[in-house]
């Protein structure tokens, strides 16, 4: 198409995009539309609005002469370009964000006076999901903890719930945070490996600092490789204190429960996706929102008596390496969050959003968890470094939706225009404003017993293995197989023999069979346990398996060929769309297929990892480009006579325990490959096949396809 030449305004954002709600730097609702923050006018200008005639040529002394210092447009353009990047986060650098809304059901109103938790209260939110270890350019699907940070723009100020997809952390005291991050990051001499824990420094640290073993076990489980941000649980990690309207207090832990269930990748899928689509999780989230399959999570709380000991059923609530099993303290659902808007500008929103565990609102207070205490101190330093000064809360995505009158003045990037002459208290000028609020935030007056100033932890923090044992025994045999494989892979990547042997001692204190299996993979003897404890009761809530879930937003690849029954394909496609599933047609070539169908993928561009299930609707003979010189995946000839790329997709989906189905002539492909048994459906008509396929997808995977050995 020819380059447009008729001046016009910049097009508005796409329908799936949202922007921070218009508010002033001091929290006042703005009558300006959201577009007021976007580019204005049809003509190119300088940053100060001066129209420009040319941005292709610098100002020179003649066409071949030197560039002149007076070229203010060149200077401004290069200056801004040179400073387009800000320091990436030390941790959680790789992330994706989205806008949404939280609706409270009022179930928490008896235990907290927080206004956003009153019945039917609606609160705008911005959520950022992230990996922890990798840089901004790393892959999404690495084995890692995931950040799950939510900014609630409440009527009483911003509340930031800065959590993870695991309920426990590596360390008990925030003074160790630099140590665990330095150990887990790439080796400082070579800056490798990127975004991975499979290396010596990580395992050196966690095998010595054994309080990390519980979180490490979660990381080695399927929780470390989530299928999607949409199928990822979230946890506040710490214990918080809730304050009711009458001043009564309780302790609580916060949970995000995904409406789609908790679901993970297989290790093979995680590795494939890292190469085929490093943006796998980011793309999945954005595509789901754009397609209208808005992801949702229920917010829940576990509530505990606020006793001086701050224990519950023998569990120290101030220890962030411990969880409270849901069987002991059920999660009470208090509201639902739905993400319904993608960012309009990734940098302005997802990169500049600033979370802080100290952003609390009346009715929610911090506990004495030593990791939380350190985070409350640390997060402000992070924002000063990344966002250039103390006024980061005035960036649009960080602006509160409540009035701001803070007496804070000046500083880099000040966007408010403060009036008055008395930004201090007490004052008689400016009418004595601002006044303190009777209903404002109250730091709960918790009694502190007489004590001695020490650098120490309570004795209850010394138990490093009993809850790791609880997690292991709560896993199904399939999940235990995956954990064994993860430890075997990661430790095999270590060079130092002493580190492997030391970690085996830690595994022996978790479970003898786990230790034996990993030791066998490493070719090392399995040591005996050095600690004993009471055998825990398994917590079924810790397992991801055993239930069925909605299939909204799941992806199904429909393989077609030139001879496919396009009418049946169209019927299957319509039925899947009606169920909230996104079908993608995979064809020998791109473009129009006939019957109103268009190919979204080709045999050359599709790969199994993209799909939650596969529907083969044709015999799929080799396409014209199925030649090794053009596509290495086409090198192997298929005994079924089908295109080798299609055969690869079917085989991968089958061994990854995904639902595999066939319609009409597609049955010949499955028959030729011996694909049958659990999780496989075949039929001659779409009306029969699609309901069966949807039922299979509701379980996420057909794990019974391969019997575990444990």
Secondary structure in CASP SS format (residue, H / E / C, confidence):
PFRMAT SS
TARGET T0000
AUTHOR 0000-0000-0000
METHOD secondary structure of the structure
MODEL  1
X C 1.00
X C 1.00
X C 1.00
X C 1.00
X C 1.00
X C 1.00
X C 1.00
X C 1.00
X C 1.00
X C 1.00
X C 1.00
X C 1.00
X C 1.00
X C 1.00
X C 1.00
X C 1.00
X E 1.00
X E 1.00
X C 1.00
X C 1.00
X C 1.00
X C 1.00
X E 1.00
X C 1.00
X C 1.00
X C 1.00
X C 1.00
X C 1.00
X E 1.00
X C 1.00
X C 1.00
X C 1.00
X C 1.00
X H 1.00
X H 1.00
X H 1.00
X H 1.00
X C 1.00
X C 1.00
X C 1.00
X C 1.00
X C 1.00
X C 1.00
X C 1.00
X E 1.00
X C 1.00
X C 1.00
X C 1.00
X C 1.00
X C 1.00
X E 1.00
X C 1.00
X C 1.00
X C 1.00
X C 1.00
X C 1.00
X C 1.00
X C 1.00
X C 1.00
X E 1.00
X C 1.00
X C 1.00
X C 1.00
X C 1.00
X C 1.00
X C 1.00
X E 1.00
X C 1.00
X C 1.00
X C 1.00
X C 1.00
X H 1.00
X H 1.00
X H 1.00
X H 1.00
X H 1.00
X H 1.00
X H 1.00
X H 1.00
X H 1.00
X H 1.00
X H 1.00
X C 1.00
X C 1.00
X C 1.00
X C 1.00
X C 1.00
X C 1.00
X C 1.00
X C 1.00
X C 1.00
X C 1.00
X C 1.00
X C 1.00
X E 1.00
X E 1.00
X E 1.00
X E 1.00
X E 1.00
X E 1.00
X E 1.00
X E 1.00
X E 1.00
X E 1.00
X C 1.00
X C 1.00
X C 1.00
X C 1.00
X C 1.00
X C 1.00
X C 1.00
X C 1.00
X C 1.00
X C 1.00
X H 1.00
X H 1.00
X H 1.00
X C 1.00
X C 1.00
X C 1.00
X C 1.00
X E 1.00
X E 1.00
X E 1.00
X E 1.00
X E 1.00
X E 1.00
X E 1.00
X E 1.00
X E 1.00
X E 1.00
X C 1.00
X C 1.00
X C 1.00
X C 1.00
X C 1.00
X C 1.00
X C 1.00
X C 1.00
X C 1.00
X C 1.00
X C 1.00
X C 1.00
X C 1.00
X C 1.00
X E 1.00
X E 1.00
X E 1.00
X E 1.00
X E 1.00
X E 1.00
X E 1.00
X E 1.00
X E 1.00
X C 1.00
X C 1.00
X E 1.00
X E 1.00
X E 1.00
X E 1.00
X E 1.00
X E 1.00
X E 1.00
X E 1.00
X C 1.00
X C 1.00
X C 1.00
X C 1.00
X C 1.00
X C 1.00
X C 1.00
X C 1.00
X C 1.00
X H 1.00
X H 1.00
X H 1.00
X H 1.00
X H 1.00
X H 1.00
X H 1.00
X H 1.00
X H 1.00
X H 1.00
X H 1.00
X C 1.00
X C 1.00
X C 1.00
X C 1.00
X C 1.00
X C 1.00
X C 1.00
X C 1.00
X C 1.00
X C 1.00
X C 1.00
X C 1.00
X C 1.00
X C 1.00
X C 1.00
X H 1.00
X H 1.00
X H 1.00
X H 1.00
X H 1.00
X H 1.00
X H 1.00
X H 1.00
X H 1.00
X C 1.00
X H 1.00
X H 1.00
X H 1.00
X H 1.00
X H 1.00
X H 1.00
X H 1.00
X H 1.00
X H 1.00
X H 1.00
X H 1.00
X C 1.00
X H 1.00
X H 1.00
X H 1.00
X H 1.00
X E 1.00
X C 1.00
X C 1.00
X H 1.00
X H 1.00
X H 1.00
X C 1.00
X C 1.00
X E 1.00
X E 1.00
X C 1.00
X C 1.00
X C 1.00
X C 1.00
X E 1.00
X E 1.00
X E 1.00
X E 1.00
X C 1.00
X C 1.00
X C 1.00
X C 1.00
X C 1.00
X E 1.00
X E 1.00
X E 1.00
X E 1.00
X E 1.00
X E 1.00
X E 1.00
X E 1.00
X E 1.00
X E 1.00
X C 1.00
X C 1.00
X C 1.00
X C 1.00
X C 1.00
X E 1.00
X C 1.00
X C 1.00
X H 1.00
X H 1.00
X H 1.00
X H 1.00
X H 1.00
X H 1.00
X H 1.00
X H 1.00
X H 1.00
X H 1.00
X C 1.00
X C 1.00
X C 1.00
X H 1.00
X H 1.00
X H 1.00
X H 1.00
X H 1.00
X H 1.00
X H 1.00
X H 1.00
X H 1.00
X H 1.00
X H 1.00
X C 1.00
X C 1.00
X C 1.00
X C 1.00
X C 1.00
X E 1.00
X E 1.00
X E 1.00
X E 1.00
X E 1.00
X E 1.00
X E 1.00
X E 1.00
X E 1.00
X E 1.00
X C 1.00
X C 1.00
X C 1.00
X C 1.00
X C 1.00
X E 1.00
X E 1.00
X C 1.00
X C 1.00
X E 1.00
X E 1.00
X C 1.00
X C 1.00
X C 1.00
X C 1.00
X C 1.00
X C 1.00
X C 1.00
X C 1.00
X C 1.00
X C 1.00
X C 1.00
X C 1.00
X C 1.00
X C 1.00
X C 1.00
X E 1.00
X E 1.00
X E 1.00
X E 1.00
X E 1.00
X E 1.00
X E 1.00
X E 1.00
X E 1.00
X E 1.00
X E 1.00
X E 1.00
X C 1.00
X C 1.00
X H 1.00
X H 1.00
X H 1.00
X H 1.00
X H 1.00
X H 1.00
X C 1.00
X C 1.00
X C 1.00
X C 1.00
X C 1.00
X C 1.00
X C 1.00
X C 1.00
X C 1.00
X C 1.00
X C 1.00
X C 1.00
X E 1.00
X E 1.00
X E 1.00
X C 1.00
X C 1.00
X C 1.00
X H 1.00
X H 1.00
X H 1.00
X H 1.00
X H 1.00
X H 1.00
X H 1.00
X H 1.00
X H 1.00
X H 1.00
X H 1.00
X H 1.00
X H 1.00
X H 1.00
X H 1.00
X H 1.00
X H 1.00
X H 1.00
X C 1.00
X C 1.00
X C 1.00
X C 1.00
X H 1.00
X H 1.00
X H 1.00
X C 1.00
X H 1.00
X H 1.00
X H 1.00
X C 1.00
X C 1.00
X C 1.00
X C 1.00
X C 1.00
X C 1.00
X C 1.00
X C 1.00
X C 1.00
X C 1.00
X C 1.00
X C 1.00
X C 1.00
X C 1.00
X C 1.00
X C 1.00
X C 1.00
X C 1.00
X C 1.00
X C 1.00
X C 1.00
X C 1.00
X C 1.00
X C 1.00
X C 1.00
X C 1.00
X C 1.00
X C 1.00
X C 1.00
X C 1.00
X H 1.00
X H 1.00
X H 1.00
X H 1.00
X C 1.00
X C 1.00
X C 1.00
X C 1.00
X C 1.00
X C 1.00
X C 1.00
X C 1.00
X C 1.00
X C 1.00
X C 1.00
X C 1.00
X C 1.00
X C 1.00
X C 1.00
X C 1.00
X C 1.00
X C 1.00
X C 1.00
X C 1.00
X C 1.00
X C 1.00
X C 1.00
X C 1.00
X C 1.00
X C 1.00
X H 1.00
X H 1.00
X H 1.00
X H 1.00
X C 1.00
X C 1.00
X C 1.00
X H 1.00
X H 1.00
X H 1.00
X H 1.00
X H 1.00
X H 1.00
X H 1.00
X H 1.00
X H 1.00
X C 1.00
X C 1.00
X H 1.00
X H 1.00
X H 1.00
X H 1.00
X H 1.00
X H 1.00
X H 1.00
X H 1.00
X H 1.00
X H 1.00
X H 1.00
X H 1.00
X H 1.00
X H 1.00
X H 1.00
X H 1.00
X C 1.00
X C 1.00
X C 1.00
X C 1.00
X H 1.00
X H 1.00
X H 1.00
X H 1.00
X H 1.00
X H 1.00
X H 1.00
X H 1.00
X H 1.00
X H 1.00
X H 1.00
X H 1.00
X C 1.00
X C 1.00
X C 1.00
X H 1.00
X H 1.00
X H 1.00
X H 1.00
X H 1.00
X H 1.00
X H 1.00
X H 1.00
X H 1.00
X H 1.00
X H 1.00
X C 1.00
X C 1.00
X C 1.00
X C 1.00
X C 1.00
X C 1.00
X C 1.00
X C 1.00
X C 1.00
X C 1.00
X C 1.00
X C 1.00
X C 1.00
X C 1.00
X C 1.00
X C 1.00
X C 1.00
X H 1.00
X H 1.00
X H 1.00
X C 1.00
X C 1.00
X C 1.00
X C 1.00
X C 1.00
X C 1.00
X C 1.00
X C 1.00
X C 1.00
X C 1.00
X C 1.00
X C 1.00
X E 1.00
X E 1.00
X E 1.00
X E 1.00
X E 1.00
X C 1.00
X C 1.00
X C 1.00
X C 1.00
X C 1.00
X C 1.00
X H 1.00
X H 1.00
X H 1.00
X H 1.00
X H 1.00
X H 1.00
X H 1.00
X H 1.00
X H 1.00
X H 1.00
X H 1.00
X H 1.00
X H 1.00
X C 1.00
X C 1.00
X C 1.00
X E 1.00
X E 1.00
X E 1.00
X E 1.00
X E 1.00
X E 1.00
X C 1.00
X C 1.00
X C 1.00
X E 1.00
X E 1.00
X E 1.00
X E 1.00
X C 1.00
X C 1.00
X E 1.00
X E 1.00
X E 1.00
X C 1.00
X E 1.00
X E 1.00
X C 1.00
X C 1.00
X C 1.00
X C 1.00
X C 1.00
X H 1.00
X H 1.00
X H 1.00
X C 1.00
X C 1.00
X E 1.00
X E 1.00
X E 1.00
X E 1.00
X C 1.00
X C 1.00
X C 1.00
X C 1.00
X E 1.00
X C 1.00
X C 1.00
X C 1.00
X C 1.00
X C 1.00
X C 1.00
X C 1.00
X C 1.00
X C 1.00
X C 1.00
X H 1.00
X H 1.00
X H 1.00
X C 1.00
X C 1.00
X C 1.00
X C 1.00
X C 1.00
X C 1.00
X C 1.00
X E 1.00
X C 1.00
X H 1.00
X H 1.00
X H 1.00
X H 1.00
X H 1.00
X H 1.00
X H 1.00
X H 1.00
X H 1.00
X H 1.00
X H 1.00
X H 1.00
X C 1.00
X C 1.00
X C 1.00
X E 1.00
X E 1.00
X E 1.00
X E 1.00
X E 1.00
X H 1.00
X H 1.00
X H 1.00
X H 1.00
X H 1.00
X H 1.00
X H 1.00
X H 1.00
X H 1.00
X H 1.00
X C 1.00
X C 1.00
X C 1.00
X C 1.00
X C 1.00
X C 1.00
X E 1.00
X E 1.00
X E 1.00
X E 1.00
X C 1.00
X C 1.00
X H 1.00
X H 1.00
X H 1.00
X H 1.00
X H 1.00
X H 1.00
X H 1.00
X H 1.00
X H 1.00
X H 1.00
X H 1.00
X H 1.00
X H 1.00
X C 1.00
X C 1.00
X C 1.00
X C 1.00
X H 1.00
X H 1.00
X H 1.00
X C 1.00
X C 1.00
X C 1.00
X C 1.00
X C 1.00
END
